[in-house]
Amino acid sequence: MGLIPQSVIEDVLARTDILETVRQYVALKRSGSNHKGLCPFHDENTPSFFVHPGMGIYKCFGCGEGGNVYQFLMAMEGWSFPETVRHLAERCGVEIPEQDSEQAEAQRKRRKGKKLYLDIMDKARQFYSDTLWSKAGRAAQMYLAERGIDEETSRAFGLGYAPDGWEHLLDHLKSEGIRPELVARAGLAMTNDRGGHYDRFRHRVVFPVVDVWGHTLAFGGRTLGSDDDGAKYINSPETRFYTKGKQLYGLDVAKRTIQKQEFALVVEGNFDVIALHGAGLDMAVAPMGTALTEQQARLMGRFARRVVVAFDGDEAGEEATLRCLSALDAAGLEARVIRFAPGDDPDTFVRREGIDALRAKIDEAVPMVAWALQRVLGPVEGASIEARIAVLEDVGQIFDQIGDDAVKKHYAEEVARRLSIDPGRVEKYIRRSTAGRRDVEKQLKKVHQGPQWSSAEYGVLVVLLEHPEWLDDFFREELDKLLTSQDLAMLLNLARDHYGEHGRIDGSLFLEAVEQAHLRETVSRALAEPERGGLYPPEQSLRWYRDCVWTLKRRWAQRMADFLQQELINVDFSNDRQRFETLTHQLDEVRQFQKALDLEGLQGDRIEGRAG
């Protein structure tokens, strides 16, 4: 490719409006004779980026970046200098002479092809628009009016009407000297089985798809009634000059308001965009009938730092909302969500509730990650540990879409708190691969199985949580020394302190005070036992409590007897007669204690077995 003459470089520079160009990437506000905004080249909260239209330059006083429109586009798009000049030359209609004949011919053909494509689109747009506002478009006019879309809004979006018939557009373009095969190549006509052509859009309201530079690239069409034949919505196919994943419907109209308001409202459908603009929400845009792409998110990022997603209230809208997360995160945008009732969408909501109600929902929009986690965590909070561990798979999929480690850590702590799982293990889970996550799940299940206490120990916990007024006596009689579990002793001490402070056991507050997740599971179950008619009916609580204490004493005595018996076996009587006699005396006392317990036990059955 040959060198671009200096005279051409200067001509392109003179014809290019730097303010208009920079505004495609940065939200700018007037500041005297200049304009300022947040620098696109470094993170900042206070604007230090200035554009000087009179001088044709930009300058950031924060990071030092500066230059003319060429340097700006090279930095933003990663283009080479020749690529940047050619892009701007094409926009402002300057011809660049080529030294290499083959490359020159290729460039000439490409420019000619794009110019023809855009010309076909412009002519089609004018035809559709003229038809809408003619007698033939009365039905379409009435349809738009019924949807609450006035003429001013319709004209602002360039809405049109494709008349009912097979070749209306083809005949019009043919009269303009455009052959049917070129119309088909542009996606506006289709080929029949006889090799002929017919209009793609027929008896439909037509929506032009316009890029941020004002070029019409494609169309969408909607039927006028539910009883019309064919799909409700159809769209132009992708072409050499149009890729749907790179464009956002309505951005050409919304970009100024998005810059001013510093956020974009993303809705699902074209009608939602138009209806919201007509109602005064001029920052609404929509993806082109597909899941939001990273390219579309980065396109919004030129104008806004924050995006509010407001998709339809059905299950499909919820799933589509979730799919936006990775694209918005990759683009570095703050993502928020508002949801509607099933069967609702932004258009119907505004027509029923009014624009102020939607503005209120926008103000209350929640962070997308928080919404996504609530969607999966809500149904399992307070459920079994198996259910809570199972939902970690969904949690992991959400975290896979987040790039910022600090954000992951913050939400990992939130997940751990809500699922009563150790934060370190949750963080370990979300950082692992799929295979690694299975190992963490096994560890979690093992850790959260709960303590293997005897029925008597568990019974003491249940009864004393139900009757905390007995806790002082329990500790005064040193019954805590009968316990085999230090965890249980700690819990009962905690319960005594809690009762002393609050005058009762407040289940929610007490659970919050239990730091160990595996103990929290057991305490939660113990608190619920009386309410669900568990082992300890209120009228029998004292009896059950005494039975539990009896069993604890009996098992303590057996442990002591076994211990002392083993110690006696290990003592050398000839060398340590004193110790032998002491152990023998202690063993006799324990056996007397056991006999007393056995006599007491004859009065009724006692609790045996292990806690489940």
C-alpha positions in Angstrom: 0.0 0.0 0.0 1.5 3.4 -1.0 2.2 6.3 1.2 -0.6 8.7 1.8 0.3 12.2 0.4 0.8 14.9 3.1 -1.7 17.1 1.3 -4.4 14.4 1.8 -3.5 13.9 5.5 -3.9 17.6 6.0 -7.2 17.7 4.0 -8.7 14.9 6.0 -7.6 16.6 9.3 -9.2 19.9 8.3 -12.5 18.2 7.4 -12.8 16.1 10.6 -14.6 17.5 13.6 -12.5 16.3 16.6 -15.3 17.1 19.0 -17.8 15.0 17.1 -15.3 12.1 16.8 -14.3 12.1 20.5 -17.9 12.2 21.5 -18.3 8.7 20.0 -16.1 7.5 22.8 -16.3 10.0 25.7 -19.2 11.7 27.5 -18.2 15.4 27.3 -19.6 18.5 28.9 -19.0 22.1 27.9 -16.4 24.0 30.0 -16.0 27.5 28.6 -14.9 27.3 25.0 -13.8 23.7 25.5 -15.3 20.4 26.5 -14.3 18.0 29.3 -14.9 14.5 30.5 -13.5 11.4 32.2 -10.3 10.3 30.5 -10.7 7.1 28.4 -7.0 6.3 28.9 -6.8 6.0 32.7 -9.2 5.5 35.6 -10.4 8.7 37.3 -13.4 10.1 39.1 -12.8 13.8 38.5 -12.7 14.9 34.8 -9.2 15.9 33.6 -9.7 15.2 29.9 -10.2 18.2 27.6 -11.1 18.7 24.0 -10.3 22.0 22.3 -12.4 22.1 19.1 -10.8 25.4 17.9 -7.3 24.0 18.1 -8.4 20.5 17.0 -6.6 18.8 19.9 -7.3 16.8 23.1 -5.3 16.8 26.3 -5.6 14.8 29.6 -4.0 16.7 32.5 -4.2 13.5 34.6 -2.2 11.0 32.5 -0.6 13.4 30.0 -2.2 11.8 26.9 -2.8 14.3 24.1 -2.8 15.0 20.3 -5.1 15.5 17.4 -7.9 13.3 16.1 -5.4 10.9 14.4 -3.6 10.1 17.7 -6.9 9.8 19.5 -8.4 7.1 17.2 -5.0 5.3 17.0 -5.0 5.1 20.8 -8.7 4.1 21.1 -9.0 1.6 18.3 -5.4 0.3 18.0 -5.3 1.3 14.3 -2.1 2.2 12.5 -1.7 5.7 11.2 -2.6 4.8 7.6 -5.7 2.9 8.8 -6.8 5.9 10.8 -6.4 8.3 7.9 -8.3 6.0 5.5 -11.1 5.6 8.0 -11.6 9.3 8.4 -11.0 9.9 4.7 -13.9 7.6 3.9 -16.1 9.4 6.4 -15.5 12.8 5.0 -15.3 11.9 1.3 -11.6 12.4 0.6 -10.1 10.2 -2.1 -6.7 8.7 -1.3 -4.5 7.9 -4.3 -2.8 4.5 -4.2 0.6 3.8 -5.6 0.2 0.0 -5.7 -2.2 -0.6 -8.6 -3.5 -4.0 -7.2 -4.1 -2.6 -3.7 -5.5 0.6 -5.2 -8.0 -1.4 -7.2 -9.0 -3.5 -4.1 -9.5 -0.3 -2.0 -11.5 1.3 -4.8 -13.8 -1.7 -5.1 -14.3 -1.9 -1.4 -15.1 1.8 -1.2 -17.4 1.5 -4.2 -19.1 -1.5 -2.7 -19.7 0.2 0.6 -20.9 3.3 -1.0 -23.4 1.4 -3.1 -24.5 -0.6 -0.1 -25.2 2.5 2.0 -26.9 4.1 -1.0 -29.3 1.1 -1.3 -30.0 1.3 2.4 -30.7 5.0 2.3 -33.0 4.7 -0.7 -34.8 1.8 1.0 -35.2 3.8 4.2 -36.6 6.7 2.4 -39.0 4.5 0.5 -40.3 2.8 3.7 -40.6 6.2 5.4 -42.5 7.7 2.6 -44.8 4.7 2.4 -45.6 4.9 6.2 -46.8 8.5 5.9 -48.8 7.9 2.7 -52.3 6.6 2.3 -50.8 3.1 2.0 -49.4 3.3 5.5 -52.6 4.2 7.3 -52.8 0.8 9.0 -49.2 1.1 10.2 -49.8 4.6 11.4 -52.8 3.4 13.5 -50.8 0.5 14.8 -48.0 2.8 16.0 -50.5 5.2 17.6 -52.1 2.2 19.5 -48.6 1.4 20.8 -48.3 5.0 22.1 -45.7 6.0 19.5 -46.3 9.5 18.1 -45.2 10.9 14.7 -42.3 12.9 16.2 -40.8 9.7 17.8 -41.5 7.7 14.7 -39.6 10.2 12.5 -36.7 10.5 14.9 -36.1 6.7 14.6 -36.8 6.8 10.8 -39.7 4.2 11.1 -41.2 3.1 7.9 -43.7 0.7 6.4 -43.1 -2.2 4.0 -46.3 -2.4 2.0 -48.1 -5.7 1.5 -46.9 -7.2 -1.8 -44.0 -9.0 -3.3 -42.0 -6.5 -5.3 -42.8 -2.9 -4.1 -39.3 -2.2 -2.9 -37.7 -4.0 -5.8 -39.7 -2.0 -8.3 -38.9 1.3 -6.5 -35.1 0.5 -6.4 -35.2 -0.7 -10.0 -36.6 2.7 -11.0 -33.5 4.1 -9.2 -31.2 2.0 -11.4 -30.5 -0.7 -8.8 -30.6 -4.3 -10.0 -32.6 -7.0 -8.0 -29.4 -9.1 -7.3 -27.8 -6.1 -5.6 -30.9 -5.6 -3.4 -30.7 -9.3 -2.5 -27.0 -9.0 -1.7 -27.9 -6.1 0.6 -30.3 -8.4 2.4 -33.5 -6.6 1.4 -34.7 -9.1 -1.2 -34.8 -12.9 -1.4 -34.5 -15.3 -4.3 -37.3 -17.6 -5.2 -37.0 -21.1 -6.7 -37.4 -19.7 -10.2 -34.4 -17.5 -9.9 -36.5 -14.4 -9.4 -36.6 -12.0 -6.4 -39.1 -10.7 -3.9 -39.1 -8.3 -1.1 -37.9 -9.6 2.3 -40.1 -7.1 4.3 -43.8 -7.2 3.5 -46.7 -5.6 5.4 -44.5 -4.8 8.4 -43.5 -1.8 10.4 -39.8 -1.3 9.5 -37.0 -0.2 11.9 -33.8 1.1 10.4 -30.6 0.0 12.1 -28.2 3.0 12.2 -24.6 3.1 13.4 -23.2 5.8 15.6 -21.9 7.6 12.5 -25.5 7.8 11.1 -25.2 5.1 8.4 -28.2 2.9 7.8 -26.8 -0.7 7.9 -29.9 -2.9 8.1 -33.6 -3.2 9.0 -35.9 -5.0 11.3 -39.6 -5.6 10.6 -42.6 -6.4 12.8 -46.0 -7.6 11.8 -49.0 -5.3 12.4 -51.2 -7.9 14.1 -51.1 -11.2 16.0 -53.0 -12.9 13.2 -50.6 -11.9 10.4 -48.7 -14.7 8.7 -45.0 -15.4 9.4 -42.7 -14.6 12.3 -43.6 -11.6 14.5 -40.1 -10.1 14.0 -37.7 -10.6 11.1 -34.3 -8.9 10.6 -31.9 -8.2 7.8 -29.2 -10.9 7.4 -25.6 -10.1 8.2 -23.7 -8.8 5.2 -20.2 -7.7 4.3 -21.0 -4.3 5.9 -23.3 -5.3 8.7 -22.7 -7.6 11.7 -25.6 -7.6 14.2 -23.3 -8.3 17.2 -21.5 -5.1 16.6 -24.5 -2.7 16.7 -27.1 -1.6 19.2 -30.5 -0.5 18.1 -31.3 3.1 19.0 -27.7 4.1 20.0 -27.5 6.7 17.2 -30.5 8.5 18.8 -29.7 7.7 22.5 -25.9 8.5 22.6 -26.2 12.2 23.5 -28.6 11.4 26.4 -26.5 8.5 27.5 -23.4 10.8 27.7 -25.4 13.3 29.7 -27.0 10.9 32.1 -23.9 8.7 32.2 -25.8 5.4 31.9 -27.5 3.3 29.2 -30.8 1.5 29.7 -30.7 -1.8 27.8 -34.1 -3.4 26.8 -34.9 -6.4 24.7 -36.9 -5.1 21.8 -37.0 -2.3 19.2 -40.5 -1.3 20.3 -39.3 -1.0 23.9 -36.6 1.4 22.8 -39.0 3.6 20.8 -41.7 3.6 23.4 -39.3 4.6 26.2 -37.9 7.4 24.1 -41.4 8.6 23.3 -42.1 8.6 27.0 -38.9 10.6 27.8 -36.3 8.0 28.6 -33.9 8.8 25.8 -31.1 6.5 27.0 -32.7 3.2 25.9 -31.0 0.9 23.5 -31.4 -2.8 22.5 -29.2 -5.6 21.2 -30.0 -6.8 17.7 -32.2 -9.8 18.6 -29.2 -11.7 20.2 -27.5 -12.0 23.5 -25.6 -8.9 24.4 -22.1 -9.2 23.0 -18.8 -7.9 24.4 -18.5 -5.7 21.3 -21.9 -4.2 22.0 -21.0 -3.6 25.6 -17.7 -1.9 24.6 -19.7 0.3 22.2 -21.9 1.4 25.1 -18.7 2.0 27.1 -17.8 4.8 24.7 -20.7 6.8 26.2 -21.4 5.5 29.7 -19.8 3.9 32.7 -23.0 2.3 33.9 -25.6 0.0 32.3 -29.1 -0.9 33.6 -30.6 -4.0 32.0 -34.4 -4.1 31.9 -35.4 -7.2 30.0 -38.8 -8.8 29.8 -40.3 -10.3 33.0 -40.5 -13.8 31.7 -38.1 -16.7 32.3 -36.4 -16.0 28.9 -35.8 -12.4 29.9 -34.3 -13.6 33.2 -31.9 -15.9 31.4 -31.0 -13.2 28.8 -30.3 -10.8 31.7 -27.9 -13.4 33.2 -26.1 -13.8 29.9 -25.3 -10.0 29.8 -23.0 -10.3 32.9 -19.8 -11.6 31.2 -20.0 -9.0 28.3 -20.6 -6.1 30.6 -17.9 -7.2 33.0 -15.4 -7.6 30.2 -16.2 -4.1 29.0 -15.5 -2.7 32.5 -19.1 -1.4 32.9 -21.0 -1.2 36.2 -23.9 -3.5 35.5 -27.3 -3.2 37.3 -30.6 -5.0 36.9 -34.3 -4.2 37.1 -36.9 -6.9 36.7 -40.6 -6.9 35.9 -43.5 -9.2 36.8 -44.0 -12.2 34.5 -45.7 -11.1 31.3 -44.5 -7.5 31.7 -41.9 -5.6 29.7 -40.7 -2.0 29.8 -43.3 -0.8 27.2 -46.3 -2.3 28.9 -45.1 -1.3 32.3 -44.7 2.3 31.3 -48.1 2.4 29.6 -49.8 1.0 32.7 -47.8 2.5 35.6 -46.3 5.6 34.0 -42.8 6.8 33.3 -42.1 7.9 36.9 -42.7 4.4 38.1 -40.0 3.1 35.7 -37.6 5.9 36.8 -38.1 4.7 40.4 -37.2 1.2 39.3 -34.1 2.4 37.6 -33.1 4.3 40.7 -33.5 1.1 42.7 -31.7 -1.1 40.2 -29.5 -3.7 42.0 -26.0 -4.8 41.0 -26.2 -7.6 38.5 -23.9 -9.9 40.4 -26.0 -9.5 43.6 -29.2 -10.1 41.6 -27.7 -13.2 39.9 -26.6 -14.6 43.3 -29.9 -13.9 44.9 -31.6 -15.8 42.1 -29.8 -19.0 43.0 -29.2 -18.5 46.8 -32.7 -17.4 47.8 -34.4 -20.8 47.3 -31.8 -22.7 49.4 -31.1 -20.4 52.4 -31.9 -22.4 55.5 -32.1 -25.6 53.4 -30.1 -28.7 54.0 -26.3 -28.6 53.7 -26.6 -30.9 50.7 -28.9 -28.4 48.9 -26.6 -25.5 49.8 -23.5 -27.2 48.6 -25.3 -28.3 45.4 -26.1 -24.6 44.5 -22.4 -23.8 44.6 -22.3 -25.1 41.0 -24.6 -22.3 39.9 -22.6 -19.8 42.1 -19.4 -20.9 40.4 -20.9 -20.3 36.9 -21.7 -16.7 38.0 -18.2 -16.1 39.4 -16.7 -17.5 36.1 -18.1 -14.4 34.4 -16.4 -11.9 36.8 -12.9 -10.8 36.1 -12.1 -8.6 39.1 -10.6 -10.7 42.0 -11.6 -8.0 44.5 -15.3 -8.3 43.4 -15.1 -12.1 43.6 -13.7 -12.0 47.1 -16.4 -9.6 48.2 -19.3 -11.7 46.9 -17.6 -15.0 48.0 -17.9 -13.7 51.6 -21.6 -12.8 51.0 -22.2 -16.3 49.6 -20.5 -17.9 52.6 -22.5 -15.9 55.0 -25.8 -16.7 53.4 -25.1 -20.4 53.0 -23.4 -20.7 56.4 -20.2 -22.1 54.8 -16.7 -21.1 55.6 -15.6 -18.1 53.4 -12.2 -19.6 52.7 -13.8 -22.8 51.3 -16.2 -20.8 49.2 -13.4 -18.7 47.7 -11.4 -21.9 47.2 -14.4 -23.4 45.3 -14.9 -20.6 42.9 -11.2 -20.4 42.0 -11.0 -24.1 41.0 -11.7 -25.8 37.7 -14.8 -28.0 37.4 -12.9 -31.1 38.4 -11.3 -29.2 41.4 -14.6 -28.0 42.5 -15.8 -31.6 43.0 -13.0 -32.1 45.5 -14.0 -29.0 47.4 -17.6 -30.2 47.5 -16.5 -33.5 49.1 -14.5 -31.5 51.7 -17.5 -29.3 52.4 -19.9 -32.2 52.9 -17.4 -33.8 55.3 -16.9 -30.7 57.3 -20.6 -29.9 57.4 -21.8 -33.3 58.4 -22.1 -31.9 62.0 -20.7 -33.1 65.3 -21.3 -36.8 66.2 -22.7 -36.2 69.6 -24.6 -38.8 71.7 -28.4 -38.5 71.9 -28.0 -37.4 75.5 -25.6 -34.6 74.6 -27.8 -33.4 71.8 -30.8 -33.7 74.1 -29.1 -31.4 76.7 -28.5 -28.8 73.9 -32.1 -28.9 72.8 -33.6 -28.7 76.3 -31.3 -26.0 77.5 -31.9 -23.8 74.4 -35.6 -24.3 75.1 -35.2 -23.6 78.9 -32.1 -21.4 79.2 -33.2 -20.6 82.8 -31.6 -24.0 83.7 -28.2 -23.1 82.3 -26.9 -21.5 85.5 -27.7 -24.7 87.5 -26.1 -26.8 84.8 -22.8 -25.0 85.2 -23.0 -24.5 88.9 -23.3 -28.3 89.3 -20.3 -28.6 86.9 -22.3 -30.8 84.6 -20.3 -29.4 81.6 -17.4 -31.6 82.8 -19.5 -34.7 81.9 -19.5 -33.7 78.2 -17.2 -35.4 75.7 -17.5 -32.4 73.2 -15.7 -29.1 73.9 -17.8 -27.7 71.1 -21.0 -28.4 73.0 -19.5 -26.9 76.2 -18.6 -23.8 74.3 -22.1 -23.6 72.8 -23.8 -23.9 76.2 -21.5 -21.2 77.6 -22.4 -19.0 74.6 -26.1 -19.7 75.3 -25.7 -18.7 78.9 -24.1 -15.4 78.0 -26.8 -14.8 75.3 -29.6 -15.5 77.8 -28.0 -13.2 80.4 -27.9 -10.4 77.8 -31.3 -10.8 76.1 -33.4 -12.6 78.8 -34.3 -15.3 76.2 -32.7 -17.3 73.4 -33.3 -15.2 70.2 -32.7 -17.9 67.5 -31.6 -15.6 64.8 -29.2 -13.6 66.9 -27.8 -16.7 68.6 -27.1 -18.3 65.3 -25.3 -15.2 64.2 -23.1 -15.5 67.3 -22.1 -19.1 66.4 -19.0 -18.7 64.2 -18.4 -22.3 63.2 -20.6 -23.2 60.2 -20.8 -26.9 61.1 -22.0 -26.0 64.6 -24.5 -23.5 63.2 -26.2 -26.3 61.3 -26.6 -28.4 64.5 -27.8 -25.4 66.6 -30.3 -24.5 63.9 -31.7 -28.0 64.0 -31.8 -28.0 67.8 -33.7 -24.7 67.9 -36.3 -26.1 65.6 -36.9 -29.4 67.5 -39.7 -28.1 69.9 -41.5 -26.3 67.0 -41.5 -29.4 64.8 -42.6 -31.7 67.6 -39.2 -33.3 68.1 -38.0 -35.5 70.9 -38.8 -33.2 73.7 -42.5 -32.2 74.2 -42.8 -29.1 76.5 -44.6 -30.9 79.3 -41.8 -33.6 79.5 -38.8 -31.3 79.1 -37.7 -31.6 82.7 -37.9 -35.4 82.7 -36.0 -35.5 79.4 -33.4 -33.2 80.8 -32.9 -35.3 83.9 -32.7 -38.4 81.8 -30.0 -36.8 79.6 -28.0 -35.8 82.6 -28.3 -39.3 84.1 -27.0 -40.8 80.8 -24.1 -38.3 80.7 -23.2 -39.2 84.3 -23.4 -42.9 83.6 -21.2 -42.6 80.5 -18.8 -40.4 82.4 -18.5 -43.0 85.1 -17.9 -45.8 82.6 -15.1 -43.8 81.0 -13.6 -43.0 84.4 -13.8 -46.7 85.4 -12.1 -47.8 82.2 -9.4 -45.2 82.6 -8.7 -46.1 86.2 -8.7 -49.8 85.5 -6.1 -49.3 82.7 -4.0 -47.1 85.0 -4.0 -49.8 87.7 -2.7 -52.4 85.2 0.2 -50.1 84.3 1.2 -49.3 87.9 4.1 -51.2 89.4 2.7 -52.1 92.9 6.2 -52.8 94.5 7.6 -49.5 93.4 4.5 -47.2 93.6 2.3 -48.6 96.3 0.9 -45.2 97.2 -0.3 -44.5 93.6 -1.8 -48.0 93.4 -3.8 -47.5 96.6 -5.0 -44.0 95.4 -6.2 -45.4 92.0 -7.9 -48.4 93.8 -9.8 -46.0 96.1 -10.9 -43.8 93.2 -12.1 -46.8 91.3 -14.1 -48.0 94.3 -15.8 -44.5 94.5 -16.6 -44.6 90.8 -18.1 -48.0 91.1 -20.2 -46.9 94.1 -21.4 -43.9 91.9 -22.3 -46.4 89.1 -24.4 -48.5 91.5 -26.2 -45.4 92.7 -26.9 -44.4 89.1 -28.1 -48.0 88.3 -30.6 -47.8 91.2 -31.8 -44.5 90.0 -32.2 -45.9 86.5 -34.6 -48.6 87.7 -37.2 -45.8 88.0 -37.6 -45.6 84.3 -36.1 -46.0 80.8 -33.1 -43.8 79.9 -31.8 -42.2 76.7 -29.3 -44.3 74.8 -27.9 -44.4 71.3 -26.2 -41.8 69.1 -27.5 -38.5 67.6 -28.5 -38.7 64.0 
